[in-house]
Amino acid sequence: MEFLLFGVIAGSAFILLFAKIGLKKIANYEIIVDILSTVGLVLMFAGTFAGMVAGLLGGIIISIFLYTYKRVFGYQKPIIKRMRVQWIDKQGKWQSNTINTER
């Protein structure tokens, strides 16, 4: 059962690395990052059945995290203007537009 723990740790490590880069920037490339990180984890843990399960579990954790993060917090999209890259904020689809000020 330790392979489940290894999968959770590996998925969490990838998410922390994404946070260092910038989660909103990574969220723009959600599908590509998801596929590459899942394949990378599966190859990293390849060799045994437990290793493959750990890699897939880490990939599932990353996939769920990126999917929900992009829809809740939004993402940043790169736009090139005058030979410079500018990151434009895009709203998440699951954000609430109303703020409840009553208590």
C-alpha positions as a printed NumPy array, in Angstrom:
array([[  0.   ,   0.   ,   0.   ],
       [  3.003,   2.316,   0.128],
       [  2.662,   2.886,  -3.621],
       [ -0.448,   4.974,  -2.889],
       [  1.62 ,   7.21 ,  -0.635],
       [  4.338,   7.467,  -3.296],
       [  1.748,   8.519,  -5.876],
       [  0.336,  11.219,  -3.605],
       [  3.826,  12.501,  -2.764],
       [  4.877,  12.561,  -6.431],
       [  1.704,  14.372,  -7.507],
       [  2.1  ,  16.902,  -4.696],
       [  5.743,  17.476,  -5.64 ],
       [  4.776,  18.281,  -9.223],
       [  2.072,  20.695,  -8.012],
       [  4.606,  22.478,  -5.789],
       [  6.961,  22.821,  -8.761],
       [  4.107,  24.259, -10.821],
       [  3.439,  26.763,  -8.022],
       [  7.042,  27.976,  -8.267],
       [  6.614,  28.614, -11.984],
       [  3.186,  30.189, -11.556],
       [ -0.007,  28.176, -11.379],
       [ -2.012,  30.63 , -13.466],
       [  0.545,  30.392, -16.27 ],
       [  0.655,  26.601, -16.056],
       [ -3.172,  26.415, -16.028],
       [ -3.265,  27.915, -19.536],
       [ -1.517,  24.777, -20.812],
       [ -3.546,  22.389, -18.643],
       [ -3.893,  19.495, -21.1  ],
       [ -0.277,  19.471, -22.298],
       [  1.101,  19.698, -18.752],
       [ -1.3  ,  17.008, -17.589],
       [ -0.282,  14.553, -20.308],
       [  3.457,  15.199, -19.98 ],
       [  3.477,  14.969, -16.182],
       [  1.404,  11.766, -16.182],
       [  3.631,  10.121, -18.801],
       [  6.716,  11.323, -16.913],
       [  5.484,   9.85 , -13.631],
       [  4.545,   6.542, -15.232],
       [  7.983,   6.282, -16.863],
       [  9.692,   7.304, -13.626],
       [  7.932,   4.589, -11.622],
       [  7.938,   1.973, -14.41 ],
       [  9.23 ,  -1.479, -13.644],
       [  6.661,  -2.885, -11.274],
       [  2.898,  -2.902, -11.103],
       [  2.971,  -0.914,  -7.852],
       [  5.202,   1.675,  -9.505],
       [  2.829,   2.044, -12.423],
       [ -0.095,   2.507, -10.038],
       [  1.873,   5.147,  -8.103],
       [  2.652,   7.012, -11.329],
       [ -0.955,   6.9  , -12.5  ],
       [ -2.22 ,   8.038,  -9.101],
       [  0.187,  10.978,  -9.165],
       [ -1.036,  11.832, -12.668],
       [ -4.665,  11.681, -11.572],
       [ -3.949,  14.022,  -8.65 ],
       [ -2.218,  16.498, -10.962],
       [ -5.054,  16.252, -13.496],
       [ -7.796,  16.896, -10.937],
       [ -5.849,  19.774,  -9.396],
       [ -5.168,  21.546, -12.71 ],
       [ -8.751,  21.048, -13.903],
       [-10.301,  22.573, -10.788],
       [ -7.661,  25.301, -10.387],
       [ -8.19 ,  26.634, -13.918],
       [-11.964,  26.759, -13.525],
       [-11.984,  28.267, -10.025],
       [ -9.067,  30.735, -10.058],
       [ -8.676,  31.351, -13.79 ],
       [ -5.477,  31.407, -15.817],
       [ -3.052,  33.737, -17.567],
       [ -2.775,  33.756, -21.331],
       [  0.398,  35.009, -23.058],
       [  0.088,  37.743, -25.675],
       [  3.058,  39.019, -27.662],
       [  3.1  ,  42.794, -28.189],
       [  6.102,  44.693, -29.519],
       [  8.426,  41.718, -29.116],
       [  7.458,  41.313, -25.437],
       [  5.289,  38.731, -23.737],
       [  2.421,  40.046, -21.638],
       [  0.318,  37.739, -19.478],
       [ -3.4  ,  38.574, -19.534],
       [ -5.627,  37.328, -16.696],
       [ -8.68 ,  35.278, -17.636],
       [-11.531,  34.608, -15.197],
       [-12.38 ,  31.121, -13.982],
       [-15.684,  29.636, -15.126],
       [-16.758,  28.555, -11.654],
       [-16.287,  31.925,  -9.947],
       [-19.161,  33.523,  -8.124],
       [-20.004,  36.972,  -9.482],
       [-22.024,  37.984,  -6.439],
       [-20.563,  38.998,  -3.122],
       [-22.771,  38.497,  -0.107],
       [-22.316,  41.514,   2.205],
       [-25.144,  40.551,   4.567],
       [-24.324,  38.649,   7.722]])
